[in-house]
Amino acid sequence: MNSTVLHDRKSTLTPEAACLLATLRQSDLASPIPSLEPPDWNELLALAESHGVLPLFYKRFPGQLPPLYAKHYRESWANSHSLSRELEAILGLFARSGVEILPLKGPVLAQLLYGDVALRPSDDLDLLVRPEDFPRAEALLIEAGFEPTGFADDYHRDFHRNGVFVELHFGIASPSAPQFDLSGAWKRARTVDFRGHSVRFFSPVDSVLYLALHGLKHRFARLIWVIDVGYAVRALDRTEASRLLEHASARQLRNILLTSCEIARLTFAIELPPAIAQALRSQPEIGAPSAAIADAILESIADPTTSVDSAGYYLQLADNRGRRWKQRLQFFIPTHQDYEWLAQHRIHRRCAPLVRPFRLLAKYGPAPAFRTLFARYIKIRKKPGRSR
């Protein structure tokens, strides 16, 4: 992207958002620091915190920010290290019990991509176990004092203890989402050191695909998720980048990967690996939806709540019409929650395929269901909030 286009896009942001983005675009700490004169320091702080980038922003201006920034940075630093200690304890617990665990995002991702657990804040711990280990993993967390906050759905269950939240996964997303090669990812997972603990983590190729799927699931509502993709892609060597593109194409995830990479490029002007850059040039239709998502990210305080229409984004990015319809049909496969509902209401299990569509309508409403089944274009709705 040329500098003129970057300038035009930046000019549509609020002064606080423009300041935040200009700062974060400086990947080299020796680079010139942008002018720092936002009209509203409190709004800038709220924006940086909501998008998970306060530590990265704060590090660019040591001793130059109002005292309130130092206070919030110290709180973020303390929370990151507290969450890391919780993760250490869980890793030890699972290792002693022989249950293999793979952290998703969180402190391990922060250490690998950012070099410091405090530079990428996390609100909870997302932990992946193999499906056959899920019952044992649940029992271990409960024995450790974690309480479930509800029933397991079709890919994870939430737990909490003393303000610490854990999402225990046996899948990375609902079966109705694009299918990540989870069994293959387990085989390709690398072993990394996290504070003296040996822990499995996705390979560089699988990490990028996972971060792309996660970011688009939430429409990249937080800027830190764009930075995650940018850092992960930039860390690939040429061989890994080519393998990533081949793997994404084989799994019908090519458009999702390219859209995520384009969003990172548009937002931070990063230089993509040649193979991915060439793939984007060969698919110019990726540009418009990517730009729409990128333009919406910093319009206001981040709202990372998953939209009920997120499935529509996945569908529009499917590589072909047959894949889109196959993915639509995934919504009608009964889930564990459907069978629990049937048991609660004393309805025979064989009725699950008939009941499933009505449960989806009750959960999401007719309008999102119609858009998911028949939408033709990705539509980005502006987030609530003022703009100047």
Disulfide bonds with the S-S distance in Angstrom:
none
